[in-house]
């Protein structure tokens, strides 16, 4: 046994010296490597976010304007006068709620903060919960009243709480609209009561609805409430969006109606990992706005499906590393990837991975190393970045010495 241990240690020493000489030569070599690029695959999918269905209102909607989009990508599945500028009514509050959630996420306000009610807020007409200037409600209670009951007094109180005045808050709304690319929109107030110059479009409503639902999914804790109460049960709340109770998978979002706007709705729903947003503007009746929103959602769920290609940090491939302290690295998806496809095409999806045969150290965690694209019949559905799962330092005399010391230490311990 003693002779075996001696032989083993001699063999290990030989291995260590072999490691030294092989890596010294590697440090001073300069072997080039090449990327394998598929010229037939574009690095950017120009169709993402654009209309995949052109139509002429083939569903025969009676509403003045309508749009159906896939929530994650924003792809337009149905459009009808989508850029016509119309009165939004209380669908305006989608933008107000978006800014409320943004302030919560940044820590400027919290759900437990007490919000006072000004005389201005208490004087709002339309839908309200009759706030009293002497009372306060928490941000959580305000959100519930706004999302469920469309309370104008509460949305003004929140606007003043955040920006100091409704006018200041409306400026924030218009700034956000510009940031989101809402070119058909001009806000004059935060509640949606008819006012000259206060307008938006079905397309712009879909943009702000998508932003709210994608960035702050917790909002559905409020928008899916059917009935609730405030003030220790003294104030009853009932959701103005009837789809919440009757439509499978409904997640929100906001109704609106005035004498000039007629009946508007931004309706969202999710089924089998497919999330859709249907916007109806200037429907002749409240029954029609819900019926036509349902017609749009049904059309989307019946015709399309959402195919997931992988989740963030999923390992796609292992590749070699040259001149590094490690010999290989895992390449992972930078973000979750998927695409909207027409039903029946699920088995036609092909994948093309564009990666180098090897990469040279140093490598930083998160560094882009390649791309993977997914297509059906040659048409790219989506392209995702492939990134390094970890950092790998370049092999140096110091790092080799460190490795040798570790090997010697382990040898001695044995």
C-alpha positions as CSV (number, residue, x, y, z in Angstrom):
1,X,0.0,0.0,0.0
2,X,2.9,2.3,0.9
3,X,4.5,1.8,-2.5
4,X,1.1,2.5,-4.2
5,X,0.8,5.8,-2.4
6,X,4.4,6.8,-3.6
7,X,3.6,5.8,-7.1
8,X,0.3,7.8,-7.0
9,X,2.1,10.9,-5.7
10,X,4.8,10.6,-8.4
11,X,2.1,10.3,-11.0
12,X,0.3,13.4,-9.6
13,X,3.5,15.4,-9.7
14,X,4.0,14.5,-13.3
15,X,0.5,15.5,-14.1
16,X,1.0,18.9,-12.4
17,X,4.2,19.6,-14.4
18,X,2.3,18.6,-17.6
19,X,-0.4,21.1,-16.6
20,X,2.2,23.8,-16.1
21,X,3.9,23.4,-19.5
22,X,0.7,23.0,-21.4
23,X,-0.8,26.2,-20.0
24,X,2.4,28.2,-20.3
25,X,2.4,27.6,-24.0
26,X,-1.3,28.4,-24.1
27,X,-0.7,31.8,-22.4
28,X,1.8,32.8,-25.0
29,X,0.1,31.4,-28.0
30,X,-2.3,33.5,-30.1
31,X,-4.5,31.0,-31.9
32,X,-7.4,32.7,-33.7
33,X,-11.0,31.5,-33.4
34,X,-14.0,32.2,-35.7
35,X,-17.7,32.7,-35.2
36,X,-20.0,30.6,-37.2
37,X,-22.6,32.9,-38.7
38,X,-25.7,31.8,-40.6
39,X,-26.2,34.6,-43.1
40,X,-29.7,33.4,-43.8
41,X,-30.9,34.3,-40.3
42,X,-31.4,37.9,-39.5
43,X,-30.3,39.1,-36.0
44,X,-33.4,41.1,-35.5
45,X,-37.0,40.1,-36.1
46,X,-38.5,43.0,-37.9
47,X,-42.0,41.6,-37.5
48,X,-42.1,41.6,-33.7
49,X,-44.5,44.2,-32.4
50,X,-46.1,44.7,-35.8
51,X,-49.4,43.6,-37.2
52,X,-49.5,39.9,-38.1
53,X,-53.1,40.2,-39.3
54,X,-54.3,42.9,-41.6
55,X,-58.0,43.1,-41.7
56,X,-61.0,45.3,-42.6
57,X,-63.1,44.7,-39.6
58,X,-64.1,41.2,-40.7
59,X,-65.7,40.6,-37.3
60,X,-68.2,43.3,-38.1
61,X,-67.7,45.2,-34.9
62,X,-70.1,48.1,-34.3
63,X,-67.7,50.0,-32.1
64,X,-65.9,53.0,-33.6
65,X,-62.4,51.7,-32.9
66,X,-61.0,48.4,-31.7
67,X,-57.7,46.5,-31.4
68,X,-56.5,43.1,-30.2
69,X,-52.9,42.6,-29.2
70,X,-50.8,39.8,-27.6
71,X,-49.8,41.2,-24.2
72,X,-46.1,40.1,-24.1
73,X,-44.9,41.1,-27.5
74,X,-47.5,43.7,-28.5
75,X,-48.2,42.0,-31.8
76,X,-51.4,43.3,-33.3
77,X,-53.9,40.5,-34.1
78,X,-56.9,42.6,-35.1
79,X,-57.3,46.3,-35.9
80,X,-60.1,48.6,-36.7
81,X,-59.6,52.4,-36.8
82,X,-56.9,51.9,-34.2
83,X,-55.3,55.4,-34.5
84,X,-58.6,57.4,-34.5
85,X,-58.4,60.0,-31.7
86,X,-61.4,59.6,-29.3
87,X,-62.5,60.5,-25.8
88,X,-61.1,57.7,-23.5
89,X,-63.4,58.4,-20.5
90,X,-62.2,56.4,-17.4
91,X,-59.9,54.2,-19.4
92,X,-57.7,57.3,-18.9
93,X,-57.0,55.8,-15.4
94,X,-54.9,53.0,-16.9
95,X,-52.1,55.7,-17.3
96,X,-52.8,57.0,-13.8
97,X,-52.6,53.5,-12.3
98,X,-49.4,52.9,-14.2
99,X,-47.8,55.9,-12.6
100,X,-49.1,54.9,-9.2
101,X,-47.5,51.5,-9.5
102,X,-44.3,53.1,-10.8
103,X,-44.1,55.3,-7.7
104,X,-44.7,52.2,-5.5
105,X,-42.0,50.2,-7.2
106,X,-39.4,53.0,-6.7
107,X,-40.3,53.4,-3.1
108,X,-41.6,57.0,-3.4
109,X,-44.9,55.8,-1.9
110,X,-46.0,52.6,-0.2
111,X,-49.3,50.7,0.0
112,X,-49.6,51.6,3.7
113,X,-49.2,55.4,3.2
114,X,-52.2,57.5,4.2
115,X,-53.5,59.6,1.4
116,X,-55.4,62.8,2.3
117,X,-58.4,64.1,0.4
118,X,-58.5,67.7,-0.8
119,X,-61.6,69.7,-1.5
120,X,-60.7,69.4,-5.2
121,X,-60.6,65.6,-5.0
122,X,-63.9,65.5,-3.1
123,X,-65.6,67.7,-5.6
124,X,-65.1,65.2,-8.5
125,X,-68.3,64.0,-10.2
126,X,-69.0,60.8,-12.0
127,X,-67.9,57.5,-10.4
128,X,-66.7,58.0,-6.9
129,X,-66.8,56.7,-3.3
130,X,-67.7,60.1,-1.8
131,X,-64.4,61.0,-0.2
132,X,-64.5,63.4,2.7
133,X,-61.8,66.1,3.0
134,X,-61.5,65.1,6.7
135,X,-60.6,61.4,6.0
136,X,-57.6,59.6,4.7
137,X,-57.4,56.2,3.0
138,X,-54.3,54.1,2.4
139,X,-52.7,53.8,-1.0
140,X,-53.9,50.2,-1.0
141,X,-57.5,51.3,-0.4
142,X,-57.2,54.0,-3.0
143,X,-56.0,51.5,-5.6
144,X,-58.9,49.2,-4.8
145,X,-61.4,52.0,-5.2
146,X,-59.9,53.1,-8.5
147,X,-59.5,49.7,-10.1
148,X,-62.8,48.2,-8.9
149,X,-65.1,51.2,-8.7
150,X,-63.4,53.7,-11.0
151,X,-63.4,56.3,-8.3
152,X,-62.6,59.7,-9.7
153,X,-62.2,61.3,-6.3
154,X,-59.6,58.7,-5.3
155,X,-57.6,59.0,-8.5
156,X,-57.4,62.8,-8.0
157,X,-56.4,62.4,-4.4
158,X,-53.6,60.0,-5.4
159,X,-52.5,62.4,-8.2
160,X,-52.2,65.2,-5.7
161,X,-50.4,63.0,-3.2
162,X,-47.7,62.1,-5.7
163,X,-47.2,65.2,-7.8
164,X,-48.6,68.0,-5.5
165,X,-51.3,68.9,-7.9
166,X,-53.5,67.3,-10.5
167,X,-51.9,69.5,-13.2
168,X,-48.4,68.3,-12.2
169,X,-49.5,64.7,-12.3
170,X,-51.1,65.2,-15.8
171,X,-47.8,66.4,-17.0
172,X,-46.2,63.2,-15.8
173,X,-49.0,61.3,-17.6
174,X,-48.1,63.1,-20.9
175,X,-44.4,62.5,-20.4
176,X,-45.0,58.8,-19.9
177,X,-47.3,58.7,-23.0
178,X,-44.4,60.2,-25.0
179,X,-42.0,57.7,-23.6
180,X,-44.3,54.8,-24.5
181,X,-44.7,56.1,-28.1
182,X,-48.4,57.1,-27.6
183,X,-48.5,59.5,-30.5
184,X,-52.3,59.8,-30.6
185,X,-52.7,60.9,-27.0
186,X,-53.1,64.1,-25.1
187,X,-54.2,64.0,-21.4
188,X,-55.9,67.0,-19.8
189,X,-56.9,65.2,-16.6
190,X,-56.2,62.0,-14.6
191,X,-59.8,60.7,-14.3
192,X,-61.2,60.8,-17.9
193,X,-64.2,63.1,-17.5
194,X,-64.9,64.7,-20.9
195,X,-62.6,67.7,-21.5
196,X,-61.7,69.5,-24.8
197,X,-58.4,68.3,-26.0
198,X,-58.4,65.1,-23.9
199,X,-58.1,62.2,-26.3
200,X,-56.3,59.0,-27.1
201,X,-56.7,56.0,-29.5
202,X,-57.3,52.3,-29.2
203,X,-53.7,51.7,-30.2
204,X,-52.3,54.0,-27.5
205,X,-54.6,52.4,-24.9
206,X,-53.2,49.0,-25.8
207,X,-49.7,50.4,-25.3
208,X,-50.3,51.7,-21.8
209,X,-52.3,48.6,-20.9
210,X,-49.5,46.3,-22.0
211,X,-46.9,48.4,-20.1
212,X,-49.0,48.2,-16.9
213,X,-49.7,44.5,-17.1
214,X,-46.2,43.4,-18.1
215,X,-44.3,45.7,-15.8
216,X,-46.6,45.5,-12.7
217,X,-48.4,42.2,-12.9
218,X,-49.4,42.6,-9.2
219,X,-52.0,45.1,-10.4
220,X,-54.3,42.2,-11.3
221,X,-54.7,41.6,-7.5
222,X,-56.9,44.7,-7.7
223,X,-58.3,44.5,-11.3
224,X,-59.7,41.0,-10.7
225,X,-61.7,41.9,-7.6
226,X,-65.4,41.4,-8.4
227,X,-66.8,42.7,-5.1
228,X,-65.2,44.2,-2.0
229,X,-65.7,46.9,0.6
230,X,-64.0,49.8,2.3
231,X,-64.4,51.8,5.5
232,X,-65.0,48.6,7.6
233,X,-67.6,47.4,5.2
234,X,-69.6,50.6,5.0
235,X,-68.6,51.3,1.4
236,X,-69.4,48.5,-1.1
237,X,-67.4,48.1,-4.3
238,X,-68.5,46.3,-7.4
239,X,-66.3,46.0,-10.5
240,X,-67.4,48.0,-13.5
241,X,-65.8,45.4,-15.8
242,X,-68.4,42.6,-16.0
243,X,-66.0,40.3,-17.9
244,X,-64.2,39.7,-14.6
245,X,-67.1,37.6,-13.4
246,X,-68.2,36.0,-16.7
247,X,-65.1,35.6,-18.9
248,X,-62.7,32.7,-18.3
249,X,-59.2,34.0,-17.6
250,X,-60.1,37.7,-17.4
251,X,-57.4,39.7,-15.6
252,X,-58.7,43.3,-16.0
253,X,-58.4,46.0,-17.0
254,X,-60.5,49.2,-17.1
255,X,-63.9,50.5,-18.3
256,X,-65.0,54.0,-19.2
257,X,-68.1,55.8,-20.3
258,X,-69.3,59.4,-20.8
259,X,-71.9,61.1,-23.0
260,X,-69.2,62.0,-25.5
261,X,-67.0,58.9,-25.2
262,X,-69.9,56.5,-25.2
263,X,-68.7,53.1,-24.0
264,X,-65.0,52.1,-23.8
265,X,-63.1,49.2,-22.4
266,X,-59.6,47.8,-22.1
267,X,-60.1,44.1,-21.4
268,X,-57.3,41.7,-20.7
269,X,-57.3,37.9,-20.3
270,X,-54.9,35.0,-20.0
271,X,-55.4,31.3,-21.1
272,X,-52.8,28.6,-21.5
273,X,-49.9,31.0,-21.3
274,X,-51.4,33.3,-23.9
275,X,-52.2,36.8,-22.7
276,X,-54.4,39.2,-24.8
277,X,-55.6,42.7,-24.5
278,X,-58.7,43.9,-26.4
279,X,-59.6,47.6,-26.6
280,X,-63.0,48.8,-27.5
281,X,-63.8,52.5,-28.1
282,X,-67.0,54.3,-28.7
283,X,-69.3,51.3,-28.5
284,X,-73.0,52.3,-28.9
285,X,-73.9,50.5,-25.6
286,X,-72.4,48.9,-22.5
287,X,-73.7,45.5,-23.7
288,X,-71.9,45.9,-27.0
289,X,-68.6,47.0,-25.5
290,X,-68.4,43.8,-23.4
291,X,-69.8,41.6,-26.2
292,X,-67.3,42.9,-28.8
293,X,-64.4,42.7,-26.4
294,X,-65.3,39.1,-25.7
295,X,-65.6,38.6,-29.5
296,X,-62.1,39.9,-30.0
297,X,-60.6,37.8,-27.1
298,X,-62.4,34.7,-28.4
299,X,-61.0,35.2,-31.8
300,X,-57.5,35.5,-30.4
301,X,-57.7,32.5,-28.2
302,X,-59.2,30.3,-30.9
303,X,-56.7,31.3,-33.6
304,X,-53.4,31.7,-31.8
305,X,-51.2,30.2,-29.2
306,X,-48.1,31.3,-27.3
307,X,-45.1,29.0,-27.7
308,X,-42.4,29.3,-25.0
309,X,-38.9,28.6,-26.3
310,X,-37.1,28.7,-23.0
311,X,-36.8,30.6,-19.8
312,X,-34.1,33.1,-18.6
313,X,-30.8,31.3,-17.7
314,X,-31.8,28.1,-19.4
315,X,-28.6,26.4,-20.6
316,X,-28.5,26.1,-24.4
317,X,-25.0,24.8,-25.0
318,X,-21.6,24.2,-23.5
319,X,-18.7,25.7,-25.5
320,X,-14.9,25.6,-25.1
321,X,-12.9,28.4,-23.6
322,X,-9.3,29.1,-24.7
323,X,-6.7,30.9,-22.6
324,X,-9.0,30.7,-19.6
325,X,-8.8,29.4,-16.0
326,X,-11.7,27.1,-17.0
327,X,-11.9,25.0,-20.2
328,X,-15.6,25.4,-20.9
329,X,-18.6,27.6,-20.2
330,X,-22.4,27.3,-20.2
331,X,-24.2,29.5,-22.6
332,X,-27.7,30.6,-21.4
333,X,-30.7,32.5,-22.6
334,X,-30.5,36.2,-21.7
335,X,-34.2,36.4,-21.1
336,X,-37.3,34.2,-21.4
337,X,-38.2,33.7,-25.1
338,X,-41.4,32.8,-26.9
339,X,-43.6,33.8,-29.8
340,X,-47.1,34.0,-30.9
341,X,-48.0,31.5,-33.6
342,X,-51.1,30.4,-35.4
343,X,-52.5,27.2,-34.0
344,X,-51.5,24.2,-36.0
345,X,-47.9,25.5,-36.6
346,X,-46.5,24.4,-33.2
347,X,-44.7,21.4,-34.7
348,X,-43.2,23.4,-37.6
349,X,-40.9,25.5,-35.4
350,X,-37.2,25.2,-36.2
351,X,-34.2,26.5,-34.1
352,X,-31.0,27.9,-35.3
353,X,-28.1,28.5,-32.9
354,X,-25.4,30.9,-33.9
355,X,-22.4,30.5,-31.6
356,X,-18.6,30.3,-31.9
357,X,-16.8,27.0,-31.7
358,X,-14.9,28.4,-28.8
359,X,-14.4,31.8,-27.0
360,X,-11.2,33.4,-25.6
361,X,-10.9,34.5,-22.0
362,X,-11.4,36.8,-20.3
363,X,-15.2,36.5,-20.4
364,X,-17.7,38.5,-18.3
365,X,-20.9,37.1,-16.9
366,X,-23.7,38.2,-19.1
367,X,-21.5,38.9,-22.1
368,X,-23.2,38.2,-25.4
369,X,-21.7,35.2,-27.1
370,X,-24.3,34.5,-29.8
371,X,-27.9,34.2,-30.8
372,X,-30.6,31.7,-31.2
373,X,-33.5,32.2,-33.6
374,X,-36.8,30.4,-34.0
375,X,-38.7,30.2,-37.3
376,X,-41.6,28.6,-39.1
377,X,-41.3,28.0,-42.8
378,X,-38.3,30.3,-43.0
379,X,-40.0,33.2,-41.3
380,X,-38.3,34.2,-38.0
381,X,-40.6,34.3,-35.0
382,X,-38.2,35.5,-32.4
383,X,-34.4,36.0,-31.8
384,X,-32.8,35.7,-28.4
385,X,-29.4,36.6,-27.1
386,X,-27.1,33.9,-25.7
387,X,-24.9,35.0,-22.9
388,X,-22.1,33.7,-20.7
389,X,-23.4,32.1,-17.5
390,X,-20.3,33.2,-15.5
391,X,-17.1,35.2,-15.6
392,X,-13.9,33.4,-16.6
393,X,-10.5,35.1,-16.1
394,X,-7.7,34.8,-18.5
395,X,-5.0,32.3,-17.7
396,X,-1.9,34.1,-16.3
397,X,1.3,33.1,-14.5
398,X,-0.4,34.1,-11.3
399,X,-3.5,32.1,-11.8
400,X,-1.4,29.0,-12.8
401,X,0.7,29.4,-9.7
402,X,-2.5,29.6,-7.7
403,X,-3.8,26.4,-9.3
404,X,-0.5,24.6,-8.7
405,X,-0.6,25.6,-5.0
406,X,-4.1,24.2,-4.7
407,X,-3.0,20.9,-6.4
408,X,0.1,20.7,-4.1
409,X,-2.1,21.4,-1.0
410,X,-4.5,18.6,-2.1
411,X,-1.6,16.3,-2.7
412,X,-0.1,16.9,0.7
413,X,-3.5,16.4,2.4
414,X,-3.8,13.0,0.7
